[in-house]
Amino acid sequence: MTSFLRSDRSTPVAIWLFITAVLVVAMVVVGGATRLTGSGLSITEWRPVTGVIPPLSDAGWQAEFAKYRQIPQYRLLNESMGLAGFQQIYWWEWTHRLLGRLVGAVFAVPFVIFLIRRQIPRRLVWRCWAMLGLGALQGAIGWWMVSSGLADRVYVAPERLAIHLAMALILFVLLFWTGLDAYAGQPRQESVSPWRTWSWLFVAGVFFQSLLGALVAGNQAGLVYEDFPFFNGAFWPADYLGKSLWATLAHNQASVQLHHRLGAYALFALGILIAAGANRSAYLSRTARSLGMLIGLAVVVQVIIGISTLMSGVPVLLGVFHQLGAVMLLTAATAFAWRVRRV
């Protein structure tokens, strides 16, 4: 019987997955800019195919603007906005959606070709199918998120924003990890070191902290309590408790900012411990030690950017860099977790 595989590794497959992962990062960054500029609700319809074509005439722009003027965000926040202002926010959301379509095409078309040519290592095929399904689901989640801000809110629901970001980060980690596996091949022996547990704990911590950040963003909570490390001079925000447990966890500016700060403290401490431990470890390879040190550097940079973003009132550029920094920290954490499992 002819084997499905040509080998246990494939550099072309790895390059394809890495390129797709980079595009997902670009989509996360543009998505952050879309949110920071208040652009996410500018397109009020979900048209996966025909929506790729933007308005091409004055009549088309007027029709799109008329749809936007019907939602609460325009009536309550942007009533003075003219067509030129609408076009500015429209292009951010259109670019974000275009990147989503591009990610889908860049993944799906080569996937079919690689399947036909039997170039994907068998152990990775199921992961690629899973990523294809998750990518399609992400499009539906994106519209589910946007739809939450079209009727009774002026922004999207924070928890839906967090779920949308969570799916993007899961896809990124799967793409990056699978790309590393495709490039390096199956390990001859897997490590049983405690470093595997610590590395995955840090990956999970970065992921969870990113979701806490999404709740901060969704509640516009970075615009309150701009002093650090205090909360208007106090160690604990006076309005921490929301109307309910769910409100405190997901819908209250003071509490979600506090949770994000506490998560940052914990992640910072763990990142520094990993960096120090990796630097002194006689067990880890040179590459793993370098990645551990990179985690320490990345977590310090991310904390500095986060504090600067908060204390300067969340300017768009710093907000985008803070979101990009989270993805870069997740990249370093994933690379470290991948490397320490290999002897």
C-alpha positions as CSV (number, residue, x, y, z in Angstrom):
1,M,0.0,0.0,0.0
2,T,1.3,3.5,-0.9
3,S,1.9,5.5,2.2
4,F,-0.1,8.7,2.7
5,L,3.1,10.3,3.8
6,R,6.2,11.2,2.0
7,S,8.0,11.9,5.3
8,D,7.3,12.8,8.9
9,R,8.2,16.4,8.2
10,S,7.5,19.0,5.5
11,T,9.1,22.4,5.2
12,P,6.6,23.7,2.6
13,V,3.7,22.7,5.0
14,A,5.6,24.5,7.9
15,I,6.0,27.6,5.8
16,W,2.3,27.6,4.9
17,L,1.3,27.3,8.5
18,F,3.7,30.0,9.7
19,I,2.4,32.4,7.0
20,T,-1.2,31.8,8.1
21,A,-0.2,32.3,11.7
22,V,1.4,35.7,10.8
23,L,-1.9,36.7,9.1
24,V,-3.8,35.8,12.2
25,V,-1.5,38.1,14.2
26,A,-2.2,40.8,11.7
27,M,-5.9,40.2,12.0
28,V,-5.6,40.5,15.8
29,V,-3.7,43.7,15.6
30,V,-6.1,45.3,13.0
31,G,-9.0,44.0,15.2
32,G,-7.5,45.9,18.2
33,A,-7.2,49.0,16.1
34,T,-10.7,48.6,14.9
35,R,-12.0,48.4,18.5
36,L,-9.8,51.3,19.7
37,T,-11.1,53.6,16.9
38,G,-14.7,52.6,17.6
39,S,-15.0,51.1,14.1
40,G,-16.4,47.6,14.8
41,L,-20.0,48.4,14.3
42,S,-19.7,50.5,11.1
43,I,-20.7,47.5,8.9
44,T,-24.1,46.4,10.1
45,E,-24.6,43.3,7.9
46,W,-22.8,40.0,7.5
47,R,-22.2,39.3,3.9
48,P,-19.3,36.7,3.7
49,V,-19.0,36.8,-0.1
50,T,-20.4,40.0,-1.5
51,G,-19.2,42.0,1.5
52,V,-15.6,41.9,0.1
53,I,-16.6,44.7,-2.3
54,P,-16.8,48.1,-0.5
55,P,-19.0,50.9,-1.7
56,L,-17.9,52.1,-5.1
57,S,-20.1,55.2,-5.6
58,D,-21.5,58.1,-3.6
59,A,-24.9,56.3,-3.6
60,G,-23.3,53.2,-2.1
61,W,-21.6,55.1,0.6
62,Q,-24.8,56.9,1.5
63,A,-26.7,53.6,1.7
64,E,-24.1,52.2,4.1
65,F,-24.1,55.3,6.2
66,A,-27.9,55.2,6.4
67,K,-27.7,51.7,7.8
68,Y,-25.1,52.8,10.4
69,R,-27.3,55.8,11.5
70,Q,-30.0,53.3,12.5
71,I,-28.0,51.7,15.3
72,P,-27.7,53.0,18.9
73,Q,-23.9,53.7,18.6
74,Y,-24.6,56.4,16.0
75,R,-27.6,57.9,17.8
76,L,-26.0,58.0,21.3
77,L,-22.3,58.5,20.5
78,N,-21.7,59.7,16.9
79,E,-24.7,61.8,16.0
80,S,-22.5,64.6,14.8
81,M,-20.5,62.3,12.5
82,G,-20.6,63.0,8.8
83,L,-19.9,60.8,5.8
84,A,-16.2,61.4,5.9
85,G,-16.0,60.3,9.5
86,F,-18.0,57.2,8.8
87,Q,-15.7,56.3,5.9
88,Q,-12.8,56.4,8.3
89,I,-14.3,53.9,10.7
90,Y,-15.8,51.8,7.8
91,W,-12.4,51.2,6.3
92,W,-11.0,49.8,9.6
93,E,-13.8,47.2,9.9
94,W,-13.7,46.4,6.2
95,T,-10.0,45.7,6.4
96,H,-10.5,43.5,9.5
97,R,-13.1,41.5,7.6
98,L,-11.0,41.3,4.5
99,L,-8.1,39.9,6.5
100,G,-10.4,37.3,7.9
101,R,-11.3,36.2,4.3
102,L,-7.7,36.3,3.4
103,V,-6.7,34.0,6.3
104,G,-9.4,31.6,5.2
105,A,-8.2,31.5,1.6
106,V,-4.5,31.3,2.5
107,F,-5.3,28.3,4.8
108,A,-7.9,26.5,2.7
109,V,-6.4,26.6,-0.8
110,P,-2.9,25.2,0.1
111,F,-4.5,22.7,2.5
112,V,-6.4,21.1,-0.4
113,I,-3.3,21.1,-2.6
114,F,-1.2,19.6,0.2
115,L,-3.8,16.9,0.8
116,I,-4.0,16.0,-2.9
117,R,-0.2,15.8,-3.0
118,R,0.0,13.9,0.3
119,Q,2.6,16.3,1.7
120,I,1.0,16.8,5.2
121,P,2.4,14.4,7.8
122,R,-0.4,12.0,8.8
123,R,-0.2,12.9,12.5
124,L,-0.9,16.6,11.5
125,V,-3.8,16.1,9.1
126,W,-6.5,16.0,11.8
127,R,-5.1,19.2,13.3
128,C,-5.4,20.9,10.0
129,W,-9.0,19.8,9.6
130,A,-9.6,21.1,13.1
131,M,-8.1,24.5,12.3
132,L,-10.1,24.7,9.1
133,G,-13.3,24.1,11.2
134,L,-12.3,26.6,13.9
135,G,-11.5,29.2,11.3
136,A,-15.0,28.9,9.8
137,L,-16.5,29.0,13.3
138,Q,-14.5,32.2,14.0
139,G,-16.3,34.0,11.2
140,A,-19.6,33.1,12.7
141,I,-18.4,34.2,16.2
142,G,-17.2,37.5,14.8
143,W,-20.7,38.3,13.5
144,W,-22.3,37.0,16.7
145,M,-20.1,39.5,18.5
146,V,-20.9,42.4,16.2
147,S,-24.6,41.7,16.3
148,S,-24.6,42.2,20.1
149,G,-23.9,45.9,19.5
150,L,-26.5,46.6,16.9
151,A,-29.7,46.8,18.9
152,D,-29.4,47.5,22.6
153,R,-25.8,48.5,23.1
154,V,-23.3,51.1,21.8
155,Y,-20.4,48.6,21.9
156,V,-20.2,44.9,21.5
157,A,-20.8,42.6,24.5
158,P,-17.5,42.3,26.4
159,E,-17.8,38.5,26.9
160,R,-18.4,38.0,23.1
161,L,-15.3,40.1,22.4
162,A,-13.3,37.9,24.8
163,I,-14.6,34.7,23.0
164,H,-13.7,36.2,19.6
165,L,-10.2,36.9,20.8
166,A,-9.9,33.5,22.5
167,M,-10.7,31.8,19.2
168,A,-8.1,33.8,17.4
169,L,-5.4,33.0,19.9
170,I,-6.3,29.3,19.9
171,L,-6.0,29.3,16.2
172,F,-2.7,31.1,16.3
173,V,-1.2,28.7,18.9
174,L,-2.4,25.7,16.8
175,L,-0.9,27.1,13.6
176,F,2.4,28.0,15.2
177,W,2.8,24.7,17.2
178,T,1.8,22.6,14.2
179,G,4.1,24.6,12.0
180,L,7.0,23.8,14.4
181,D,6.0,20.1,14.3
182,A,5.9,20.1,10.5
183,Y,9.3,21.7,10.3
184,A,11.1,19.6,12.9
185,G,9.3,16.2,12.6
186,Q,8.2,14.0,15.3
187,P,10.5,14.0,18.4
188,R,12.6,11.0,18.9
189,Q,11.9,11.1,22.6
190,E,9.6,13.4,24.6
191,S,10.7,15.0,27.8
192,V,9.2,14.1,31.2
193,S,10.7,17.2,32.9
194,P,8.7,19.4,35.3
195,W,9.5,22.2,32.8
196,R,6.6,20.8,30.6
197,T,4.1,21.6,33.4
198,W,5.6,25.1,34.1
199,S,5.7,26.0,30.4
200,W,2.1,25.0,29.8
201,L,1.0,26.9,33.0
202,F,2.6,30.0,31.5
203,V,0.9,29.5,28.1
204,A,-2.4,29.2,29.9
205,G,-1.7,32.2,32.0
206,V,-0.9,34.4,29.0
207,F,-4.1,33.2,27.3
208,F,-6.3,33.9,30.3
209,Q,-4.7,37.3,30.9
210,S,-5.4,38.2,27.3
211,L,-9.1,37.4,27.8
212,L,-9.1,39.5,30.9
213,G,-7.7,42.3,28.7
214,A,-10.5,41.7,26.3
215,L,-13.0,42.3,29.1
216,V,-11.2,45.5,30.0
217,A,-11.4,46.6,26.3
218,G,-15.0,45.6,25.9
219,N,-16.0,47.7,29.0
220,Q,-13.8,50.7,28.1
221,A,-12.3,50.0,31.5
222,G,-8.9,51.3,30.5
223,L,-10.3,54.8,30.6
224,V,-10.9,54.8,34.3
225,Y,-8.4,54.6,37.2
226,E,-5.5,55.9,35.2
227,D,-3.2,56.1,38.2
228,F,-0.9,53.2,38.9
229,P,-0.5,51.2,41.0
230,F,-3.5,52.8,42.8
231,F,-7.1,53.3,42.0
232,N,-7.8,57.0,42.5
233,G,-5.3,56.9,45.3
234,A,-6.7,53.7,46.9
235,F,-5.4,50.2,46.9
236,W,-8.8,48.8,46.0
237,P,-11.4,50.4,43.6
238,A,-14.3,51.7,45.6
239,D,-16.9,50.5,43.0
240,Y,-15.5,47.0,42.6
241,L,-18.8,45.2,43.1
242,G,-21.2,45.1,40.2
243,K,-25.0,44.5,40.4
244,S,-24.4,40.8,40.3
245,L,-21.6,38.2,40.3
246,W,-21.7,38.1,36.5
247,A,-21.6,41.9,36.3
248,T,-18.6,42.0,38.6
249,L,-16.8,39.4,36.5
250,A,-17.6,40.7,33.0
251,H,-19.5,44.0,33.0
252,N,-18.0,46.4,35.6
253,Q,-15.2,48.7,34.8
254,A,-13.5,48.7,38.2
255,S,-13.6,45.0,38.7
256,V,-12.4,43.9,35.3
257,Q,-9.5,46.4,35.4
258,L,-8.5,45.1,38.9
259,H,-8.7,41.5,37.7
260,H,-6.5,42.4,34.7
261,R,-3.9,44.1,37.0
262,L,-3.8,41.1,39.4
263,G,-3.4,38.7,36.4
264,A,-0.5,40.9,35.2
265,Y,1.2,40.7,38.6
266,A,0.9,36.9,38.7
267,L,2.1,36.5,35.1
268,F,5.0,38.9,35.6
269,A,6.2,36.9,38.6
270,L,5.9,33.6,36.9
271,G,7.6,34.9,33.8
272,I,10.6,36.2,35.8
273,L,10.8,32.9,37.7
274,I,10.8,30.9,34.4
275,A,13.5,33.1,33.0
276,A,15.7,32.8,36.0
277,G,15.2,29.1,36.3
278,A,15.8,28.5,32.7
279,N,19.0,30.5,32.8
280,R,20.3,28.3,35.6
281,S,19.0,25.0,34.3
282,A,21.5,22.3,33.4
283,Y,18.8,20.2,32.0
284,L,17.3,22.5,29.3
285,S,18.9,22.8,25.9
286,R,20.6,26.0,24.9
287,T,17.6,26.9,22.7
288,A,15.2,26.3,25.5
289,R,17.2,28.4,27.9
290,S,17.2,31.2,25.4
291,L,13.5,31.0,24.9
292,G,13.0,31.0,28.7
293,M,15.1,34.2,28.9
294,L,13.0,35.7,26.0
295,I,9.9,35.1,28.1
296,G,11.4,37.2,30.9
297,L,12.2,40.0,28.5
298,A,8.9,39.9,26.8
299,V,6.9,39.9,30.0
300,V,8.8,43.0,31.3
301,V,8.3,44.8,28.0
302,Q,4.6,44.0,28.0
303,V,4.1,45.2,31.6
304,I,5.8,48.5,30.7
305,I,3.6,49.0,27.6
306,G,0.5,48.1,29.6
307,I,1.2,50.6,32.4
308,S,2.1,53.3,29.8
309,T,-1.1,52.6,27.9
310,L,-3.3,52.9,31.0
311,M,-1.6,56.0,32.4
312,S,-1.8,57.9,29.0
313,G,-5.5,57.3,28.5
314,V,-5.2,54.4,26.0
315,P,-4.0,56.1,22.8
316,V,-4.6,54.0,19.7
317,L,-0.9,53.3,19.0
318,L,0.0,52.2,22.5
319,G,-3.2,50.1,22.7
320,V,-2.3,48.3,19.5
321,F,1.3,47.7,20.7
322,H,-0.1,46.3,24.0
323,Q,-2.3,43.8,22.1
324,L,0.6,42.9,19.8
325,G,2.8,42.5,22.9
326,A,0.4,40.0,24.3
327,V,0.6,37.9,21.1
328,M,4.4,38.1,21.1
329,L,4.5,36.9,24.7
330,L,2.1,34.1,23.7
331,T,4.5,33.2,20.8
332,A,7.5,33.0,23.1
333,A,5.6,31.0,25.7
334,T,4.4,28.6,23.0
335,A,7.8,28.2,21.5
336,F,9.3,27.5,25.0
337,A,6.5,24.9,25.7
338,W,7.1,23.2,22.4
339,R,10.9,23.1,22.9
340,V,11.0,21.8,26.4
341,R,8.9,18.7,25.5
342,R,11.8,17.5,23.2
343,V,14.9,15.9,24.7
